[in-house]
Amino acid sequence: MAANDTIADMLTRIRNANLARHQTVDIPSTKMTRSIAQVLQEEGFIADFIEVGEDNRRVLSITLKYQGKTRDPIIKNLKRVSRPGLRVYSNRKELPRVLGGIGIAIISTSSGIMTDRDARRQGVGGEVLCYVW
């Protein structure tokens, strides 16, 4: 599979693993996927992630989080916003709020990958990568 859009690939793999109630999901490791995984962990959407494998074939092994006896996924949905064919940028005044602040928007800024909340606090805008709630 020639995946040019590593972010969409990552979100799809997490979405599918969540629906199948898997404990972990493996995603090809890039600087971008590591940064997104870091944000998801800081925001409490995933339990943990580690990087495994040799130099040229590194993967992120992400441990998903579920709640309660019914094992409901913490991540209800992931939505890709900006994509290779249509980039979506937002200045600091127009950063999106996901479900009135319940979810997060992951923004790629000049200061790195961060949530919409952190970007607002730092007064920076950037490319809106995805929504998570």
Secondary structure, DSSP 8 states (H G I E B T S, - for coil): ---S-HHHHHHHHHHHHHHTT-SEEEEE--HHHHHHHHHHHHTTSEEEEEEES-SSS-EEEEEE-EETTTTEES---EEE-SBTTB--EE-GGG---SGGGTSEEEEEETTEEEEHHHHHHHT--EEEEEEE-
